[in-house]
């Protein structure tokens, strides 16, 4: 049996990206020493586990 770990990345809408940016801006004021990611790089990752691809 041959298996692969299957992931799918779903992009966020512009509205969600704007909200993430606003949350990061507030977080930057309160939390120091954190490397904040670019909201344009954010996505939702769905992990489907190991999938049999030998068929």
Kinemage of the C-alpha trace (Angstrom):
@kinemage 1
@onewidth
@group {chain A} dominant
@subgroup {mainchain}
@vectorlist {calphas} color= white
{ca unk a 1} P 0.000 0.000 0.000
{ca unk a 2} L 1.283 3.461 -0.916
{ca unk a 3} L 0.040 6.347 1.211
{ca unk a 4} L 0.411 10.090 1.007
{ca unk a 5} L -0.453 12.680 3.612
{ca unk a 6} L -3.143 14.828 1.995
{ca unk a 7} L -3.436 18.552 2.780
{ca unk a 8} L -5.515 21.263 1.125
{ca unk a 9} L -4.985 24.990 1.729
{ca unk a 10} L -8.020 27.266 1.439
{ca unk a 11} L -7.368 30.998 1.038
{ca unk a 12} L -9.117 33.532 3.249
{ca unk a 13} L -11.432 36.174 1.824
{ca unk a 14} L -10.334 39.816 1.821
{ca unk a 15} L -12.724 40.462 4.723
{ca unk a 16} L -11.056 37.796 6.870
{ca unk a 17} L -7.590 39.087 5.919
{ca unk a 18} L -8.597 42.611 7.014
{ca unk a 19} L -9.853 41.275 10.347
{ca unk a 20} L -6.642 39.298 10.840
{ca unk a 21} L -4.639 42.453 10.136
{ca unk a 22} L -6.675 44.380 12.720
{ca unk a 23} L -6.123 41.624 15.303
{ca unk a 24} L -2.401 41.629 14.590
{ca unk a 25} L -2.239 45.401 14.970
{ca unk a 26} L -3.844 45.127 18.407
{ca unk a 27} L -1.588 42.207 19.298
{ca unk a 28} L 1.559 44.127 18.347
{ca unk a 29} L 0.662 46.729 20.967
{ca unk a 30} L 0.333 44.096 23.695
{ca unk a 31} L 2.722 41.278 22.751
{ca unk a 32} L 6.376 41.938 22.026
{ca unk a 33} L 9.006 39.603 20.633
{ca unk a 34} L 6.606 37.868 18.248
{ca unk a 35} L 7.174 37.573 14.515
{ca unk a 36} L 3.783 38.281 12.962
{ca unk a 37} L 2.995 36.681 9.618
{ca unk a 38} L 1.734 38.497 6.549
{ca unk a 39} L -2.086 38.180 6.419
{ca unk a 40} L -1.783 37.584 2.671
{ca unk a 41} L 0.044 34.344 3.511
{ca unk a 42} L -2.660 33.108 5.895
{ca unk a 43} L -4.886 30.211 4.897
{ca unk a 44} L -6.934 27.426 6.397
{ca unk a 45} L -5.226 24.043 6.117
{ca unk a 46} L -7.398 20.940 5.974
{ca unk a 47} L -5.586 17.696 6.756
{ca unk a 48} L -7.220 14.545 5.458
{ca unk a 49} L -4.658 12.166 6.905
{ca unk a 50} L -2.912 9.359 5.093
{ca unk a 51} L -4.635 8.442 1.851
{ca unk a 52} L -4.087 5.180 -0.025
{ca unk a 53} L -2.931 6.098 -3.526
{ca unk a 54} L -1.911 2.627 -4.644
{ca unk a 55} L -5.243 1.881 -6.325
